[in-house]
Structure formats: structure tokens, C-alpha cells
Amino acid sequence: MFEEFEGFEVEVFLSRLFQTLQTLQPCRHSSPIFTVTGNATVVNFESLILFQLETMDKNILLKELQAKHNFPTEEFPRLIELFEERCVKKNTILFHEGEVVKQTYFVLTGCLRQYYVSPEGTERTIYFAEEGHWAAELNSFLHYTPTNLNLQALEDSELISLNRKNWELATTTIPALAMYHIKNHQRIIVKLKEDIGRAVNESPDEKYRRLMKENPGLLQRLPQYHIASYLGVTPETLSRIRKRNKLL
């Protein structure tokens, strides 16, 4: 849907608005909001509405903070300005094994995976980060030590990230964020203990059924070889598991 505006005052206004929005426009947005042709500025209202919706995405972070802790809404603008926005293409590696992790990421759109490579060269996925989830390697990030993990975008993704300096600034000047992290890390530790126990006691079929129950959308969203890597089986074994469990 396009519409033309003519006239000097409108032209000046739209030209200035065009210049401003081009600097703010999210990098995943492909359709131009304004184009200038001759003496007229053409406005794509569908793109303008989409842009407005996209700029609201950072509220996903606020919802996460308030779901896990009573994070005050009035503190959010001060926090969000410390983040950097980053759009990455599918298959982008955000950090490699052997590197010191310099950013902690929060997923606005898209999906990431964290994985390690065994001495035999086999990739083993340990974590998927979808919308509304963090992706980081805190031991490396906080202690400046090389990581043994890799972080990869499985889809074109829009992320916001904190570097170490801004992370320290945020957690020391916004107490509610520090408390959120304490509570969230406790939950992560509990889940890791549960995952370790399940890894020992669950069969591959049981792991698959649990994934079906806890996150069925992931099975439809991602290629099966990534699901197989997460479950610790070959794609061929996963195919047999799916056939055995397809009626559940």
C-alpha cells in the first residue's frame, strides 16, 4: 500500500522523518518505509506499521524480567539503552570454541543453538535459545576464560546483547536486574541437575517424548539433524524413534 504526498511543508517533514527512520530501522526489515521519487515522497504504510511493531520487540525482554522477578517497568528504559541490537543471518557463528565470550545475548526473533564438538568431531547440541531466551557462556563471559562451546544462529535472528562493561554497569546500578539474575541462575542450576539425571536414566525414546511434551514446536521448527544432535542420537536413530512415537 503506497500513497504519495506533495507540497513543500509535507515534503520537508517526510524527508526529515525518512532520514530519522532510516537510522533507526531494524536491520532485519527489508522493505523501505519511504522512497523519494522526483518531487514526491512515497510512503509504504504497510512497512511503516510493520516497523512500529518491530520496534516494540524489546518488550519481550521486559516480559521475561517480570515473569521471573518483580522488575519495575520504570527501570526498563535505563536498562535497554545499554543493549546493542544485532541482526544475524542463518548459520552465523556468534562465538567459537577457544574464544573468550564478549557478549551475552537475548533473542528477540529467531533461534540459536549452543553446542560442543567431541574429540571425534561430532557436534552435540546442549541448548536451543528461542524468542525470549538468553544465550551466553557465563564462565567465559565473566572470568575471561576461553569457552569450549560454540553459539550458532539456526535462523535469521534479531538479538540484543550486553558486553561485559555494560553488564557490570546494569547489574550494579539496577538492583532488580541483579536479583533477576540470581533467581534465574538458581533455576538454571536446578534444571542442569535435572538434565544430568535424565541423561543417565532416560532412554532416547523417553528424551524424545519429553521434548514433544515440553516444546513440541521445536520439533516442527528445526531440521531433524539438530534435534538428533540435541538428543544425542544419529538422524537415522531419530527417524526410527519418531516412527515409534508418532501416534503419541
Rosetta blueprint (number, residue, H / E / L):
1 M L
2 F E
3 E E
4 E E
5 F E
6 E L
7 G L
8 F H
9 E H
10 V H
11 E H
12 V H
13 F H
14 L H
15 S H
16 R H
17 L H
18 F H
19 Q H
20 T H
21 L H
22 Q H
23 T H
24 L H
25 Q L
26 P L
27 C L
28 R L
29 H L
30 S L
31 S L
32 P L
33 I L
34 F E
35 T E
36 V E
37 T E
38 G L
39 N L
40 A E
41 T E
42 V E
43 V E
44 N E
45 F H
46 E H
47 S H
48 L H
49 I H
50 L H
51 F H
52 Q H
53 L H
54 E H
55 T L
56 M L
57 D L
58 K L
59 N H
60 I H
61 L H
62 L H
63 K H
64 E H
65 L H
66 Q H
67 A H
68 K H
69 H L
70 N L
71 F L
72 P L
73 T H
74 E H
75 E H
76 F H
77 P H
78 R H
79 L H
80 I H
81 E L
82 L L
83 F L
84 E E
85 E E
86 R E
87 C E
88 V E
89 K L
90 K L
91 N L
92 T L
93 I E
94 L E
95 F E
96 H L
97 E L
98 G L
99 E L
100 V E
101 V L
102 K L
103 Q E
104 T E
105 Y E
106 F E
107 V E
108 L E
109 T E
110 G L
111 C L
112 L E
113 R E
114 Q E
115 Y E
116 Y E
117 V E
118 S L
119 P L
120 E L
121 G L
122 T L
123 E E
124 R E
125 T E
126 I E
127 Y E
128 F E
129 A E
130 E L
131 E L
132 G L
133 H L
134 W E
135 A E
136 A L
137 E L
138 L H
139 N H
140 S H
141 F H
142 L H
143 H H
144 Y L
145 T L
146 P E
147 T L
148 N L
149 L L
150 N E
151 L E
152 Q E
153 A E
154 L L
155 E L
156 D L
157 S E
158 E E
159 L E
160 I E
161 S E
162 L E
163 N E
164 R H
165 K H
166 N H
167 W H
168 E H
169 L H
170 A H
171 T H
172 T H
173 T H
174 I L
175 P H
176 A H
177 L H
178 A H
179 M H
180 Y H
181 H H
182 I H
183 K H
184 N H
185 H H
186 Q H
187 R H
188 I H
189 I H
190 V H
191 K H
192 L H
193 K H
194 E H
195 D H
196 I H
197 G H
198 R H
199 A H
200 V H
201 N H
202 E L
203 S L
204 P H
205 D H
206 E H
207 K H
208 Y H
209 R H
210 R H
211 L H
212 M H
213 K H
214 E H
215 N L
216 P H
217 G H
218 L H
219 L H
220 Q H
221 R H
222 L L
223 P L
224 Q H
225 Y H
226 H H
227 I H
228 A H
229 S H
230 Y H
231 L H
232 G L
233 V L
234 T L
235 P H
236 E H
237 T H
238 L H
239 S H
240 R H
241 I H
242 R H
243 K H
244 R H
245 N H
246 K L
247 L L
248 L L
